[in-house]
Amino acid sequence: MKIMASSEIESQLYLGQQRILSFNYLSLKAKQNSDCLKRQL
């Protein structure tokens, strides 16, 4: 097992955070869309 450089670890954490944020954003948008659809019905 090779030891990662701290900058490499930070970039991995940053990418993970970006994925989590974009996933949260997409699920929030999906929830808003479904709420709009329910109102229209």
C-alpha distance matrix in Angstrom:
0.0 3.8 6.6 9.1 12.7 15.1 17.3 14.7 14.2 18.0 18.6 16.6 18.6 21.7 21.4 21.0 24.0 26.0 25.4 26.6 29.5 30.6 30.3 32.5 34.9 35.3 35.9 38.3 40.2 40.3 41.8 44.4 45.3 45.9 48.0 50.0 50.6 51.7 54.2 55.7 56.3
3.8 0.0 3.8 6.2 9.4 12.4 14.3 12.0 12.2 15.9 16.5 15.1 17.4 20.2 20.1 20.3 23.2 24.9 24.8 26.2 28.9 30.0 30.2 32.3 34.4 35.0 36.0 38.2 39.9 40.4 42.0 44.3 45.3 46.2 48.2 50.1 50.8 52.1 54.4 55.8 56.7
6.6 3.8 0.0 3.8 6.6 9.1 11.6 10.0 9.8 13.3 14.6 13.7 15.5 18.3 18.9 19.1 21.5 23.5 23.9 25.1 27.4 28.9 29.4 31.1 33.2 34.3 35.2 37.1 39.0 39.8 41.2 43.3 44.6 45.6 47.3 49.2 50.3 51.5 53.6 55.2 56.2
9.1 6.2 3.8 0.0 3.8 6.3 8.2 6.2 6.4 9.9 10.9 10.3 12.4 14.8 15.4 16.1 18.4 20.2 20.8 22.2 24.3 25.7 26.5 28.3 30.1 31.3 32.4 34.3 36.0 36.9 38.4 40.4 41.6 42.9 44.6 46.3 47.5 48.8 50.8 52.3 53.5
12.7 9.4 6.6 3.8 0.0 3.8 5.4 5.2 6.4 8.7 10.0 10.8 12.5 14.3 15.6 16.8 18.6 20.1 21.4 22.9 24.5 26.0 27.3 28.8 30.4 31.8 33.2 34.7 36.4 37.7 39.2 40.8 42.2 43.7 45.2 46.8 48.2 49.7 51.4 52.9 54.4
15.1 12.4 9.1 6.3 3.8 0.0 3.8 5.4 5.0 6.1 8.6 9.8 10.5 12.1 14.2 15.2 16.3 18.3 20.0 21.0 22.3 24.3 25.6 26.8 28.3 30.1 31.5 32.6 34.4 36.0 37.2 38.7 40.4 41.9 43.1 44.8 46.4 47.8 49.3 51.0 52.6
17.3 14.3 11.6 8.2 5.4 3.8 0.0 3.8 5.4 5.0 6.1 8.6 9.8 10.3 12.2 14.1 15.1 16.3 18.4 19.8 20.8 22.4 24.2 25.5 26.6 28.4 30.1 31.2 32.6 34.4 35.9 37.1 38.6 40.4 41.7 43.1 44.8 46.4 47.8 49.3 51.0
14.7 12.0 10.0 6.2 5.2 5.4 3.8 0.0 3.8 5.4 5.2 6.3 8.7 9.8 10.7 12.4 14.3 15.4 16.7 18.5 20.0 21.2 22.6 24.4 25.7 27.0 28.7 30.2 31.6 33.0 34.7 36.2 37.4 39.1 40.7 42.1 43.5 45.1 46.8 48.2 49.7
14.2 12.2 9.8 6.4 6.4 5.0 5.4 3.8 0.0 3.8 5.4 5.1 6.2 8.5 9.9 10.5 12.3 14.2 15.4 16.5 18.3 20.0 21.1 22.5 24.2 25.7 27.0 28.5 30.2 31.5 32.9 34.6 36.1 37.4 38.9 40.6 42.0 43.4 45.1 46.7 48.1
18.0 15.9 13.3 9.9 8.7 6.1 5.0 5.4 3.8 0.0 3.8 5.4 5.1 6.0 8.6 9.8 10.4 12.2 14.2 15.2 16.3 18.2 19.8 20.9 22.3 24.2 25.6 26.6 28.4 30.0 31.3 32.7 34.4 36.0 37.2 38.8 40.4 41.9 43.3 45.0 46.6
18.6 16.5 14.6 10.9 10.0 8.6 6.1 5.2 5.4 3.8 0.0 3.8 5.4 4.9 6.1 8.5 9.8 10.5 12.3 14.2 15.2 16.4 18.2 19.8 20.8 22.4 24.2 25.5 26.8 28.4 30.1 31.4 32.7 34.5 36.0 37.3 38.8 40.5 42.0 43.4 45.1
16.6 15.1 13.7 10.3 10.8 9.8 8.6 6.3 5.1 5.4 3.8 0.0 3.8 5.4 5.2 6.2 8.6 9.9 10.7 12.4 14.3 15.4 16.5 18.4 19.9 21.1 22.6 24.3 25.8 26.9 28.6 30.3 31.5 33.0 34.6 36.2 37.4 39.0 40.8 42.2 43.6
18.6 17.4 15.5 12.4 12.5 10.5 9.8 8.7 6.2 5.1 5.4 3.8 0.0 3.8 5.5 5.0 6.1 8.6 9.9 10.5 12.2 14.2 15.2 16.4 18.2 19.9 21.0 22.3 24.2 25.6 26.8 28.5 30.1 31.5 32.8 34.6 36.0 37.3 39.0 40.7 42.2
21.7 20.2 18.3 14.8 14.3 12.1 10.3 9.8 8.5 6.0 4.9 5.4 3.8 0.0 3.8 5.4 5.1 6.2 8.7 9.9 10.5 12.2 14.1 15.2 16.3 18.2 19.9 20.9 22.4 24.2 25.6 26.8 28.4 30.2 31.4 32.9 34.5 36.1 37.5 39.1 40.8
21.4 20.1 18.9 15.4 15.6 14.2 12.2 10.7 9.9 8.6 6.1 5.2 5.5 3.8 0.0 3.8 5.4 5.1 6.2 8.7 9.8 10.6 12.2 14.2 15.2 16.4 18.3 19.8 21.0 22.4 24.2 25.7 26.8 28.5 30.2 31.5 32.8 34.6 36.2 37.5 39.1
21.0 20.3 19.1 16.1 16.8 15.2 14.1 12.4 10.5 9.8 8.5 6.2 5.0 5.4 3.8 0.0 3.8 5.4 5.1 6.3 8.6 10.0 10.5 12.3 14.2 15.3 16.5 18.2 20.0 21.0 22.5 24.3 25.7 26.9 28.5 30.3 31.5 32.9 34.8 36.3 37.6
24.0 23.2 21.5 18.4 18.6 16.3 15.1 14.3 12.3 10.4 9.8 8.6 6.1 5.1 5.4 3.8 0.0 3.8 5.4 5.0 6.1 8.5 9.7 10.4 12.1 14.1 15.3 16.3 18.2 19.8 20.9 22.4 24.2 25.6 26.8 28.5 30.2 31.4 33.0 34.7 36.3
26.0 24.9 23.5 20.2 20.1 18.3 16.3 15.4 14.2 12.2 10.5 9.9 8.6 6.2 5.1 5.4 3.8 0.0 3.8 5.5 5.1 6.1 8.4 9.8 10.4 12.1 14.1 15.1 16.3 18.2 19.8 20.9 22.3 24.2 25.6 26.8 28.5 30.2 31.6 33.0 34.8
25.4 24.8 23.9 20.8 21.4 20.0 18.4 16.7 15.4 14.2 12.3 10.7 9.9 8.7 6.2 5.1 5.4 3.8 0.0 3.8 5.5 5.2 6.0 8.5 9.8 10.5 12.1 14.0 15.2 16.3 18.2 19.9 20.9 22.4 24.2 25.6 26.8 28.5 30.3 31.6 33.0
26.6 26.2 25.1 22.2 22.9 21.0 19.8 18.5 16.5 15.2 14.2 12.4 10.5 9.9 8.7 6.3 5.0 5.5 3.8 0.0 3.8 5.5 5.1 6.1 8.5 9.9 10.5 12.1 14.2 15.2 16.3 18.2 19.8 21.0 22.4 24.3 25.6 26.8 28.6 30.3 31.7
29.5 28.9 27.4 24.3 24.5 22.3 20.8 20.0 18.3 16.3 15.2 14.3 12.2 10.5 9.8 8.6 6.1 5.1 5.5 3.8 0.0 3.8 5.4 5.1 6.1 8.6 9.9 10.4 12.2 14.2 15.2 16.4 18.3 20.0 21.0 22.5 24.3 25.7 27.1 28.8 30.5
30.6 30.0 28.9 25.7 26.0 24.3 22.4 21.2 20.0 18.2 16.4 15.4 14.2 12.2 10.6 10.0 8.5 6.1 5.2 5.5 3.8 0.0 3.8 5.4 4.9 6.1 8.6 9.7 10.4 12.2 14.1 15.2 16.3 18.3 19.8 20.9 22.4 24.3 25.7 27.0 28.8
30.3 30.2 29.4 26.5 27.3 25.6 24.2 22.6 21.1 19.8 18.2 16.5 15.2 14.1 12.2 10.5 9.7 8.4 6.0 5.1 5.4 3.8 0.0 3.8 5.4 5.1 6.1 8.5 9.8 10.5 12.2 14.2 15.2 16.5 18.3 19.9 21.0 22.5 24.4 25.8 27.1
32.5 32.3 31.1 28.3 28.8 26.8 25.5 24.4 22.5 20.9 19.8 18.4 16.4 15.2 14.2 12.3 10.4 9.8 8.5 6.1 5.1 5.4 3.8 0.0 3.8 5.5 5.2 6.0 8.6 9.8 10.5 12.2 14.2 15.3 16.4 18.3 19.9 21.0 22.6 24.5 25.9
34.9 34.4 33.2 30.1 30.4 28.3 26.6 25.7 24.2 22.3 20.8 19.9 18.2 16.3 15.2 14.2 12.1 10.4 9.8 8.5 6.1 4.9 5.4 3.8 0.0 3.8 5.5 5.1 6.2 8.6 9.9 10.6 12.3 14.3 15.3 16.5 18.4 20.0 21.2 22.8 24.7
35.3 35.0 34.3 31.3 31.8 30.1 28.4 27.0 25.7 24.2 22.4 21.1 19.9 18.2 16.4 15.3 14.1 12.1 10.5 9.9 8.6 6.1 5.1 5.5 3.8 0.0 3.8 5.4 5.1 6.1 8.6 9.8 10.4 12.3 14.2 15.3 16.4 18.4 20.0 21.2 22.8
35.9 36.0 35.2 32.4 33.2 31.5 30.1 28.7 27.0 25.6 24.2 22.6 21.0 19.9 18.3 16.5 15.3 14.1 12.1 10.5 9.9 8.6 6.1 5.2 5.5 3.8 0.0 3.8 5.4 5.0 6.1 8.6 9.7 10.5 12.2 14.2 15.2 16.4 18.5 20.0 21.2
38.3 38.2 37.1 34.3 34.7 32.6 31.2 30.2 28.5 26.6 25.5 24.3 22.3 20.9 19.8 18.2 16.3 15.1 14.0 12.1 10.4 9.7 8.5 6.0 5.1 5.4 3.8 0.0 3.8 5.4 5.1 6.2 8.6 9.9 10.6 12.4 14.3 15.4 16.7 18.6 20.3
40.2 39.9 39.0 36.0 36.4 34.4 32.6 31.6 30.2 28.4 26.8 25.8 24.2 22.4 21.0 20.0 18.2 16.3 15.2 14.2 12.2 10.4 9.8 8.6 6.2 5.1 5.4 3.8 0.0 3.8 5.4 5.1 6.1 8.6 9.8 10.5 12.3 14.2 15.4 16.7 18.6
40.3 40.4 39.8 36.9 37.7 36.0 34.4 33.0 31.5 30.0 28.4 26.9 25.6 24.2 22.4 21.0 19.8 18.2 16.3 15.2 14.2 12.2 10.5 9.8 8.6 6.1 5.0 5.4 3.8 0.0 3.8 5.5 5.0 6.2 8.6 9.8 10.5 12.3 14.3 15.4 16.7
41.8 42.0 41.2 38.4 39.2 37.2 35.9 34.7 32.9 31.3 30.1 28.6 26.8 25.6 24.2 22.5 20.9 19.8 18.2 16.3 15.2 14.1 12.2 10.5 9.9 8.6 6.1 5.1 5.4 3.8 0.0 3.8 5.4 5.2 6.2 8.7 9.9 10.6 12.5 14.4 15.6
44.4 44.3 43.3 40.4 40.8 38.7 37.1 36.2 34.6 32.7 31.4 30.3 28.5 26.8 25.7 24.3 22.4 20.9 19.9 18.2 16.4 15.2 14.2 12.2 10.6 9.8 8.6 6.2 5.1 5.5 3.8 0.0 3.8 5.5 5.0 6.2 8.7 9.9 10.7 12.5 14.6
45.3 45.3 44.6 41.6 42.2 40.4 38.6 37.4 36.1 34.4 32.7 31.5 30.1 28.4 26.8 25.7 24.2 22.3 20.9 19.8 18.3 16.3 15.2 14.2 12.3 10.4 9.7 8.6 6.1 5.0 5.4 3.8 0.0 3.8 5.4 5.1 6.3 8.7 10.0 10.7 12.6
45.9 46.2 45.6 42.9 43.7 41.9 40.4 39.1 37.4 36.0 34.5 33.0 31.5 30.2 28.5 26.9 25.6 24.2 22.4 21.0 20.0 18.3 16.5 15.3 14.3 12.3 10.5 9.9 8.6 6.2 5.2 5.5 3.8 0.0 3.8 5.4 5.0 6.2 8.7 9.9 10.7
48.0 48.2 47.3 44.6 45.2 43.1 41.7 40.7 38.9 37.2 36.0 34.6 32.8 31.4 30.2 28.5 26.8 25.6 24.2 22.4 21.0 19.8 18.3 16.4 15.3 14.2 12.2 10.6 9.8 8.6 6.2 5.0 5.4 3.8 0.0 3.8 5.4 5.1 6.3 8.8 10.1
50.0 50.1 49.2 46.3 46.8 44.8 43.1 42.1 40.6 38.8 37.3 36.2 34.6 32.9 31.5 30.3 28.5 26.8 25.6 24.3 22.5 20.9 19.9 18.3 16.5 15.3 14.2 12.4 10.5 9.8 8.7 6.2 5.1 5.4 3.8 0.0 3.8 5.4 5.2 6.4 8.9
50.6 50.8 50.3 47.5 48.2 46.4 44.8 43.5 42.0 40.4 38.8 37.4 36.0 34.5 32.8 31.5 30.2 28.5 26.8 25.6 24.3 22.4 21.0 19.9 18.4 16.4 15.2 14.3 12.3 10.5 9.9 8.7 6.3 5.0 5.4 3.8 0.0 3.8 5.4 5.1 6.4
51.7 52.1 51.5 48.8 49.7 47.8 46.4 45.1 43.4 41.9 40.5 39.0 37.3 36.1 34.6 32.9 31.4 30.2 28.5 26.8 25.7 24.3 22.5 21.0 20.0 18.4 16.4 15.4 14.2 12.3 10.6 9.9 8.7 6.2 5.1 5.4 3.8 0.0 3.8 5.5 5.3
54.2 54.4 53.6 50.8 51.4 49.3 47.8 46.8 45.1 43.3 42.0 40.8 39.0 37.5 36.2 34.8 33.0 31.6 30.3 28.6 27.1 25.7 24.4 22.6 21.2 20.0 18.5 16.7 15.4 14.3 12.5 10.7 10.0 8.7 6.3 5.2 5.4 3.8 0.0 3.8 5.5
55.7 55.8 55.2 52.3 52.9 51.0 49.3 48.2 46.7 45.0 43.4 42.2 40.7 39.1 37.5 36.3 34.7 33.0 31.6 30.3 28.8 27.0 25.8 24.5 22.8 21.2 20.0 18.6 16.7 15.4 14.4 12.5 10.7 9.9 8.8 6.4 5.1 5.5 3.8 0.0 3.8
56.3 56.7 56.2 53.5 54.4 52.6 51.0 49.7 48.1 46.6 45.1 43.6 42.2 40.8 39.1 37.6 36.3 34.8 33.0 31.7 30.5 28.8 27.1 25.9 24.7 22.8 21.2 20.3 18.6 16.7 15.6 14.6 12.6 10.7 10.1 8.9 6.4 5.3 5.5 3.8 0.0
